Amino acid sequence: MRFLRQSLAGLFLAAVSAALLLYAGQLVLGAVQQRMSDERRAPPHRERVFAVNLVTADLQDIAPKLIAFGKVESRRRLELRTPVAGRVIALAEDFEEGGVVTAGQLLLQIDPADAQSALERAEADMQDARAEQRETGRTLILAQDELSATQDQAQLRQRAYQRQIDLKERGVGTAATVEVAELAAVQARQSVISRRQAVSLAEAGVDQAGSSLARAQISLATARRDLADTTVMAQFDGTLQSVSLVQGRLVSANEKLAELVDPTMLEVAFRISTVQYTRLLDASGGLIAAPVRVSLDATGADLSADGVISRDSGGAGAGQSGRLIYARLNAAPGFKPGDFVTVSVREPELSAVARLPASVLDANGTVLVLGPEDRLEQMQVELVRRQGDDVLIRGPGLAGREVVVGRTPLLGAGIKVRALRTGAALQPQPQAELIELSDERRARLTAIVEGNSRMPEAAKKRVLQQLAEAKVPAKLVTRIETRMGG
C-alpha cells in the first residue's frame, strides 16, 4: 500500500508539472505571437534647439570706405638733360642721389669753349651785317639824289624842246633845232630811267642787308642760347634722383642725367574697377572731390596722410581695366615718390543701412532673423556694399530685428534656437601680445630703428619708447626683424 500511495503521489506531481509546463509554454507562445503581431511604436521625438549668436540690425547713415592700392608720385617732376654735347667740368656738391637743391642753383657746367667761340663769331657776323646795312643805306640815298638831279635835268630838256617848238611855230626856229632839242629831251628821260634802276638796285641791297642782319641776329641769339645751355640750373626746390653723372664725363645732346622732383607736391595714383568708379561720380557725371587717406606700414610705425581726389586718367590704358584715379596729398611727411601705399577713399553716405558681419548673409541674399517663440525667419535683404569682414545691407522690416551671425547649413526658417546676445562673443577685441626682450635683442632692435633714415622723427621716437618698456608688442618686434633684416 505504501508503494502504491507513493507511486500515485509521484504520478500526480508529474501530471501537475507537465500541466504547468504546458501552461507556461502556451503563455510564452502567446506573448511571442502578440509581440510579433503588434506595430513597433517609435519613441516620441524631442525638438533640437540650436544656440545662435544674434546681433541687432540698427539702420543708420554710413559713409563706406573704398580700399585700393596705389603708388605715390610727385606732381612736379623735371628731367635734367643736356641741350648740348661736351665734357662736364663742374658739378654741384649736392648733385647726387637724394641731394637737396634750391631753385636757381647751378647743378652742372659743360665746357663752354666751343660755345664761346661760336658766340664771338656770331657777334663778328653781326657787326658785318650792320656795316653792310649802313653802306647800302648810304648807297640808296646817293642813288635817290642822282635820280632827283636827273629828273631836274630832264625837265629842263623838256622845256627847251617845248621852247624850240614855239619858236618854230612863230617862224623863228628851224626843224633841225627842234629835232636836236627833242633828242636831248629823250636822252634825259632815258637817264631818269637808268637812275630809277639804280635806286631800285640800292633798295634791293638795303632789303638784302636787312635780311643778312636778321640772320645774323638769329645766329647770335642761337650762340648765346647754346652758351647758356652749357649750364644746367635747378628750376625749383627739390630732390635729385636717378643720378647717372660724374665730373669729367662726355655727355651727348639731350642725354638724361637725373630727375628733379618736388617732395612737397605729392599725389597718389590708384586703380579701381569701373563699378567703384561709378560710385565716385556726381549727378552730372563728374568726379567728386572725395577725401582719401593714404597709409604706409613702415616698420611698426604707420605713416598716413590725408588728401582729396583731383582727377582721373584720360583713358583706361592699354591692356588695363577700370579707371586710374589721382588724389592730391596734403602734408605727407615721410612719404617718397614710388612708395606703394594703401588708399582709403570715403564714398558718399548711404542712408538707412545696417552694418553687420558678413557671415549673416547667404549666397541668395537672405538673412535669418529671430521670430516669435524663438524660431528663425528668413528675410530677403539688399546687399549695398562689402566693407572688409562686414556688409552693409538694407531691407523692409530689417530695422531693430535680431539677425543670426555665423550661419550654418543646419539653420533655416522655423528652427527653434537659443539666443546668445553676448556682444563680446560677437566682436572679440584681441589684446596685443606682449613679450619680454633680452638686453642684447633690445639693443639690436634699438640700433636698427635709430639707423633707419626714412622713418620720421616722431614715429622713430614712438617706437623707441615702446622698445624701452619692460614688455614690447610682439607684432612690433616681428615687423622690425623681418623688414630690417634683424
Phi and psi in degrees as a GROMACS rama.xvg file:
@    title "Ramachandran Plot"
@    xaxis  label "Phi"
@    yaxis  label "Psi"
@TYPE xy
-64.0129  -39.3577  ARG-2
-64.5924  -41.41  PHE-3
-66.1856  -39.9492  LEU-4
-65.3694  -41.8554  ARG-5
-68.7152  -35.6197  GLN-6
-66.9751  -45.0564  SER-7
-62.7204  -39.5756  LEU-8
-64.8481  -41.615  ALA-9
-65.5862  -40.2261  GLY-10
-63.5335  -38.7841  LEU-11
-64.6462  -44.4908  PHE-12
-64.0907  -38.1167  LEU-13
-64.3968  -40.8926  ALA-14
-64.55  -43.0904  ALA-15
-62.8249  -40.8159  VAL-16
-64.1184  -41.7889  SER-17
-65.0506  -41.1885  ALA-18
-62.4992  -40.1377  ALA-19
-66.7291  -37.7702  LEU-20
-65.9313  -42.6831  LEU-21
-62.1968  -39.5843  LEU-22
-67.8792  -41.3292  TYR-23
-65.8519  -41.4736  ALA-24
-62.2913  -39.2463  GLY-25
-65.0376  -39.9405  GLN-26
-63.5266  -43.2951  LEU-27
-64.9112  -43.103  VAL-28
-63.74  -41.0558  LEU-29
-64.6278  -40.2771  GLY-30
-64.1925  -41.0649  ALA-31
-64.8293  -44.0374  VAL-32
-62.4952  -41.6166  GLN-33
-64.9278  -38.4331  GLN-34
-65.1731  -40.1627  ARG-35
-73.2471  -28.5272  MET-36
-84.0033  -22.971  SER-37
-75.4993  146.882  ASP-38
-74.242  143.17  GLU-39
-80.2798  122.791  ARG-40
-98.9027  123.552  ARG-41
-73.7182  149.581  ALA-42
-69.6857  151.305  PRO-43
-62.6305  133.318  PRO-44
-77.8762  145.856  HIS-45
-106.753  130.576  ARG-46
-67.9279  132.251  GLU-47
-83.7481  133.584  ARG-48
-112.438  126.648  VAL-49
-100.482  141.232  PHE-50
-89.8148  127.183  ALA-51
-130.226  151.563  VAL-52
-90.2216  135.986  ASN-53
-121.173  146.411  LEU-54
-136.838  140.82  VAL-55
-83.5649  132.473  THR-56
-87.1413  105.721  ALA-57
-102.868  119.584  ASP-58
-79.1686  133.703  LEU-59
-154.85  171.341  GLN-60
-90.2337  118.719  ASP-61
-126.185  135.916  ILE-62
-95.7068  107.627  ALA-63
-65.9799  158.649  PRO-64
-115.955  128.494  LYS-65
-96.4192  121.623  LEU-66
-102.78  128.666  ILE-67
-144.896  173.483  ALA-68
-121.458  136.457  PHE-69
-143.346  -175.514  GLY-70
-128.267  134.169  LYS-71
-78.4646  132.872  VAL-72
-132.759  162.144  GLU-73
-96.9226  134.116  SER-74
-76.3023  -14.6241  ARG-75
-128.345  112.103  ARG-76
-136.578  138.651  ARG-77
-133.367  127.334  LEU-78
-86.5162  125.167  GLU-79
-87.732  112.546  LEU-80
-127.827  155.37  ARG-81
-95.1651  116.951  THR-82
-66.8893  -26.0068  PRO-83
-123.92  158.951  VAL-84
-92.2898  156.613  ALA-85
158.88  -172.537  GLY-86
-100.309  135.201  ARG-87
-77.6407  119.691  VAL-88
-107.27  -11.8944  ILE-89
-152.93  140.113  ALA-90
-130.953  144.37  LEU-91
-66.7518  152.246  ALA-92
-63.1653  -31.6861  GLU-93
-93.0788  9.63728  ASP-94
-80.6791  81.7796  PHE-95
-155.474  168.634  GLU-96
-61.5328  122.749  GLU-97
82.3396  5.07823  GLY-98
-68.3179  139.855  GLY-99
-98.6291  124.432  VAL-100
-124.415  161.562  VAL-101
-113.909  160.898  THR-102
-62.7015  134.545  ALA-103
84.8741  -1.75096  GLY-104
-75.8549  138.636  GLN-105
-72.6414  121.343  LEU-106
-95.863  -44.4897  LEU-107
-153.778  157.372  LEU-108
-131.296  125.539  GLN-109
-96.8772  146.258  ILE-110
-51.1339  115.809  ASP-111
-92.6348  10.8936  PRO-112
-61.0837  -50.3985  ALA-113
-64.2822  -41.2232  ASP-114
-66.6196  -35.4098  ALA-115
-67.1485  -40.1402  GLN-116
-64.9402  -42.1855  SER-117
-63.244  -36.0455  ALA-118
-65.8  -42.0297  LEU-119
-65.257  -38.2937  GLU-120
-65.2064  -39.5827  ARG-121
-65.5949  -35.8435  ALA-122
-67.3208  -38.6091  GLU-123
-65.1936  -42.4172  ALA-124
-63.0309  -33.2763  ASP-125
-65.8883  -40.5508  MET-126
-64.5271  -41.6774  GLN-127
-63.0628  -41.3096  ASP-128
-65.2584  -39.2253  ALA-129
-67.4738  -39.7165  ARG-130
-63.1693  -41.887  ALA-131
-63.0951  -37.8606  GLU-132
-64.9749  -41.5444  GLN-133
-65.0753  -40.6302  ARG-134
-64.2615  -45.8461  GLU-135
-65.4773  -30.5609  THR-136
-66.1798  -44.2268  GLY-137
-64.9135  -40.3279  ARG-138
-60.7847  -39.2352  THR-139
-65.2105  -40.1909  LEU-140
-63.8739  -44.8597  ILE-141
-63.655  -40.9065  LEU-142
-63.6223  -38.3299  ALA-143
-67.2179  -37.7508  GLN-144
-65.1823  -43.2954  ASP-145
-63.1496  -37.7545  GLU-146
-62.8413  -40.8458  LEU-147
-64.0383  -42.9734  SER-148
-64.482  -42.0598  ALA-149
-64.6377  -39.1513  THR-150
-63.715  -39.642  GLN-151
-63.4854  -42.6573  ASP-152
-63.3539  -39.8304  GLN-153
-64.4429  -38.1652  ALA-154
-63.4983  -40.6678  GLN-155
-62.6417  -44.6968  LEU-156
-61.2411  -37.618  ARG-157
-68.7208  -37.2219  GLN-158
-69.4121  -37.0981  ARG-159
-64.0886  -40.4549  ALA-160
-63.5026  -41.4148  TYR-161
-66.0574  -35.7704  GLN-162
-66.5411  -39.3387  ARG-163
-65.4046  -34.4225  GLN-164
-64.8846  -41.9879  ILE-165
-64.123  -40.8061  ASP-166
-65.5391  -38.6978  LEU-167
-65.9498  -37.9231  LYS-168
-65.3652  -31.2455  GLU-169
-85.3821  -1.8162  ARG-170
85.2956  13.368  GLY-171
-93.4894  -44.5705  VAL-172
-86.9935  171.296  GLY-173
-114.418  167.413  THR-174
-69.321  -34.4775  ALA-175
-64.3259  -40.5781  ALA-176
-63.5154  -38.7318  THR-177
-65.4258  -40.562  VAL-178
-66.4214  -38.8956  GLU-179
-63.3049  -41.467  VAL-180
-65.8776  -38.754  ALA-181
-67.0872  -41.6557  GLU-182
-62.124  -39.8701  LEU-183
-63.9925  -37.5951  ALA-184
-66.3433  -40.0522  ALA-185
-65.1873  -43.3377  VAL-186
-61.4238  -36.4897  GLN-187
-65.029  -41.0509  ALA-188
-65.1463  -36.9585  ARG-189
-62.7881  -38.8422  GLN-190
-63.6637  -38.2606  SER-191
-59.9054  -44.154  VAL-192
-62.1696  -41.6379  ILE-193
-62.2348  -41.6848  SER-194
-66.6675  -34.6392  ARG-195
-63.6453  -40.1699  ARG-196
-61.8148  -39.3909  GLN-197
-63.3029  -41.1577  ALA-198
-62.9787  -40.6119  VAL-199
-63.1589  -42.0173  SER-200
-64.5927  -37.3812  LEU-201
-65.4959  -39.3501  ALA-202
-65.0474  -39.7114  GLU-203
-63.1855  -38.9462  ALA-204
-62.8934  -38.2421  GLY-205
-63.5842  -43.1438  VAL-206
-63.5118  -41.4241  ASP-207
-65.319  -37.6143  GLN-208
-65.3507  -36.9861  ALA-209
-64.3732  -40.3329  GLY-210
-64.338  -42.1851  SER-211
-62.0893  -38.9476  SER-212
-65.4541  -39.6946  LEU-213
-64.8266  -42.9717  ALA-214
-63.8405  -37.7061  ARG-215
-65.1364  -38.446  ALA-216
-64.9779  -40.0858  GLN-217
-64.696  -43.63  ILE-218
-63.1376  -38.1808  SER-219
-67.1101  -41.7728  LEU-220
-65.0354  -38.5411  ALA-221
-64.7723  -42.1283  THR-222
-63.9831  -40.6175  ALA-223
-64.9467  -40.0235  ARG-224
-66.667  -40.4385  ARG-225
-62.9883  -37.458  ASP-226
-67.2776  -40.1629  LEU-227
-67.6238  -30.0176  ALA-228
-72.5233  -10.4207  ASP-229
-72.8016  -10.5309  THR-230
-116.43  135.024  THR-231
-111.077  123.127  VAL-232
-111.23  154.379  MET-233
-77.1213  126.142  ALA-234
-80.7402  -22.0937  GLN-235
-158.379  168.161  PHE-236
-70.1485  131.042  ASP-237
-172.776  -166.696  GLY-238
-123.151  140.777  THR-239
-88.9385  142.515  LEU-240
-148.302  164.527  GLN-241
56.0813  42.0356  SER-242
-76.1606  129.74  VAL-243
-139.862  57.7008  SER-244
-150.667  142.348  LEU-245
-131.935  157.844  VAL-246
-67.0286  138.928  GLN-247
92.6268  -5.19469  GLY-248
-80.0669  146.816  ARG-249
-85.2723  127.464  LEU-250
-116.525  149.95  VAL-251
-97.4098  166.872  SER-252
-65.3367  138.074  ALA-253
64.515  23.8278  ASN-254
-80.0269  135.309  GLU-255
-77.7118  125.575  LYS-256
-106.283  -35.4883  LEU-257
-169.742  178.47  ALA-258
-126.148  137.025  GLU-259
-110.1  119.006  LEU-260
-120.409  149.428  VAL-261
-96.3664  109.069  ASP-262
-74.1151  -8.27726  PRO-263
-92.9099  -11.6241  THR-264
-115.644  80.9709  MET-265
-105.517  153.524  LEU-266
-144.693  162.623  GLU-267
-120.763  135.244  VAL-268
-110.145  125.658  ALA-269
-141.144  149.424  PHE-270
-107.23  134.392  ARG-271
-127.65  166.405  ILE-272
-75.1548  165.794  SER-273
-65.1136  -36.0888  THR-274
-64.7044  -43.6411  VAL-275
-66.3214  -33.3842  GLN-276
-64.1488  -38.9792  TYR-277
-64.7324  -24.6563  THR-278
-73.5089  -16.2052  ARG-279
-100.764  14.9897  LEU-280
-102.88  145.853  LEU-281
-88.5898  -171.528  ASP-282
-64.4095  -30.5929  ALA-283
-87.9764  1.02361  SER-284
89.6255  5.64935  GLY-285
-89.1003  155.925  GLY-286
-76.4873  127.822  LEU-287
-80.2563  153.719  ILE-288
-86.1929  69.8697  ALA-289
-75.4163  140.523  ALA-290
-71.5417  144.925  PRO-291
-129.342  158.416  VAL-292
-133.146  126.993  ARG-293
-109.091  133.816  VAL-294
-131.45  146.03  SER-295
-135.549  121.386  LEU-296
-80.3266  107.995  ASP-297
-120.394  86.0153  ALA-298
54.6057  54.0328  THR-299
84.6974  -13.6468  GLY-300
-116.123  103.646  ALA-301
-73.3181  124.016  ASP-302
-90.0141  139.09  LEU-303
-144.663  154.097  SER-304
-152.745  151.631  ALA-305
-103.897  156.683  ASP-306
-163.317  -167.899  GLY-307
-147.507  144.402  VAL-308
-66.5566  131.214  ILE-309
-109.836  -38.6326  SER-310
-164.932  173.944  ARG-311
-128.162  168.522  ASP-312
-71.059  156.214  SER-313
-71.8594  -26.5411  GLY-314
-142.112  170.34  GLY-315
-71.6964  -27.5295  ALA-316
98.8487  145.393  GLY-317
-65.78  124.633  ALA-318
71.743  11.5546  GLY-319
-111.494  164.687  GLN-320
-131.188  163.177  SER-321
77.5491  -154.028  GLY-322
-134.174  145.385  ARG-323
-99.4639  121.07  LEU-324
-110.754  143.752  ILE-325
-118.377  136.498  TYR-326
-130.588  129.396  ALA-327
-78.9395  138.527  ARG-328
-100.702  144.819  LEU-329
-81.6727  -135.089  ASN-330
-65.7756  121.748  ALA-331
-132.177  68.4001  ALA-332
-68.0872  138.813  PRO-333
92.642  -17.6695  GLY-334
-85.3418  145.66  PHE-335
-129.453  149.414  LYS-336
-58.7384  133.227  PRO-337
102.605  -9.29959  GLY-338
-66.2225  136.969  ASP-339
-92.6745  117.835  PHE-340
-127.215  166.091  VAL-341
-100.069  129.882  THR-342
-112.498  128.311  VAL-343
-116.212  115.902  SER-344
-104.497  128.935  VAL-345
-87.5471  114.142  ARG-346
-81.8494  168.275  GLU-347
-60.0179  149.657  PRO-348
-64.5914  144.177  GLU-349
-107.593  132.206  LEU-350
-94.9901  146.215  SER-351
56.1127  56.3601  ALA-352
-126.617  155.124  VAL-353
-113.022  133.587  ALA-354
-97.3655  114.08  ARG-355
-132.999  160.437  LEU-356
-60.4345  148.486  PRO-357
-65.4757  -20.2158  ALA-358
-74.2152  -2.8736  SER-359
-79.8808  -17.7914  VAL-360
-105.664  139.056  LEU-361
-103.648  -176.696  ASP-362
-68.5888  -21.1128  ALA-363
-90.7751  3.58572  ASN-364
74.7142  34.4841  GLY-365
-122.242  157.069  THR-366
-128.325  159.147  VAL-367
-104.351  126.443  LEU-368
-117.595  155.76  VAL-369
-80.0916  125.591  LEU-370
-109.241  -164.99  GLY-371
-63.0989  152.541  PRO-372
56.8676  31.1662  GLU-373
55.4493  37.7155  ASP-374
-109.515  148.387  ARG-375
-82.5272  146.737  LEU-376
-126.719  144.739  GLU-377
-95.0347  133.606  GLN-378
-131.001  132.784  MET-379
-83.5319  129.914  GLN-380
-130.235  168.676  VAL-381
-107.611  124.523  GLU-382
-81.2683  111.878  LEU-383
-87.4581  -45.4225  VAL-384
-160.85  150.763  ARG-385
-103.11  134.584  ARG-386
-129.611  84.2741  GLN-387
65.0208  -118.949  GLY-388
-89.663  5.71852  ASP-389
-116.338  164.976  ASP-390
-131.471  149.013  VAL-391
-106.332  117.487  LEU-392
-128.908  161.162  ILE-393
-148.465  156.801  ARG-394
-177.363  157.341  GLY-395
-67.1182  129.675  PRO-396
78.8162  10.7134  GLY-397
-81.0887  -27.4205  LEU-398
-60.3964  127.885  ALA-399
80.48  -5.52791  GLY-400
-80.0514  150.651  ARG-401
-91.3238  122.147  GLU-402
-107.66  144.122  VAL-403
-78.095  130.67  VAL-404
-105.194  134.534  VAL-405
77.5843  62.0509  GLY-406
-70.2827  145.153  ARG-407
-127.145  164.167  THR-408
-62.915  -17.0124  PRO-409
-77.4146  -15.7304  LEU-410
-96.236  141.853  LEU-411
-165.583  -179.343  GLY-412
-64.3422  136.344  ALA-413
89.1229  -7.6872  GLY-414
-74.3659  135.604  ILE-415
-84.9666  135.804  LYS-416
-132.331  164.707  VAL-417
-114.498  116.443  ARG-418
-77.5402  135.522  ALA-419
-116.065  113.449  LEU-420
-112.009  30.6662  ARG-421
-81.2689  116.218  THR-422
-64.9955  -32.9595  GLY-423
-67.5905  -31.6934  ALA-424
-72.3783  -29.9818  ALA-425
-79.2362  -39.6552  LEU-426
-127.475  77.448  GLN-427
-68.4644  144.09  PRO-428
-116.273  91.1391  GLN-429
-67.3021  144.326  PRO-430
-88.831  145.674  GLN-431
-66.6799  134.122  ALA-432
-76.2262  130.497  GLU-433
-110.39  139.115  LEU-434
-129.591  158.354  ILE-435
-96.9614  142.311  GLU-436
-111.848  145.39  LEU-437
-76.0423  163.582  SER-438
-62.572  -39.0818  ASP-439
-67.4721  -42.7061  GLU-440
-67.9967  -38.3177  ARG-441
-64.7462  -42.0989  ARG-442
-65.2951  -38.5999  ALA-443
-66.9405  -42.2387  ARG-444
-65.0429  -39.897  LEU-445
-63.1337  -40.4309  THR-446
-65.4234  -37.406  ALA-447
-64.1602  -44.4075  ILE-448
-67.2813  -43.1001  VAL-449
-65.3743  -28.642  GLU-450
-85.6113  -2.20091  GLY-451
-82.0699  106.792  ASN-452
-79.4881  -17.1384  SER-453
-84.5071  -16.2931  ARG-454
-79.9925  131.882  MET-455
-60.0736  154.979  PRO-456
-62.8224  -39.433  GLU-457
-63.9904  -43.6295  ALA-458
-67.4503  -39.6548  ALA-459
-62.7898  -41.2156  LYS-460
-64.1766  -39.1866  LYS-461
-66.0859  -41.0651  ARG-462
-67.1684  -40.4063  VAL-463
-64.4665  -35.8923  LEU-464
-63.9484  -39.5097  GLN-465
-67.6407  -37.6205  GLN-466
-69.4334  -23.7984  LEU-467
-79.6199  -11.7408  ALA-468
-77.0371  166.16  GLU-469
-65.9716  -42.9173  ALA-470
-117.601  134.54  LYS-471
-116.269  141.267  VAL-472
-57.8799  131.81  PRO-473
-64.5629  -32.3933  ALA-474
-63.6557  -39.7006  LYS-475
-64.4027  -43.7799  LEU-476
-63.6388  -41.2191  VAL-477
-63.9186  -41.6002  THR-478
-63.4358  -43.7607  ARG-479
-64.3851  -43.8927  ILE-480
-72.8507  -35.4446  GLU-481
-79.6404  -34.1601  THR-482
-90.6817  -23.7599  ARG-483
-108.792  11.301  MET-484
77.9073  22.3993  GLY-485
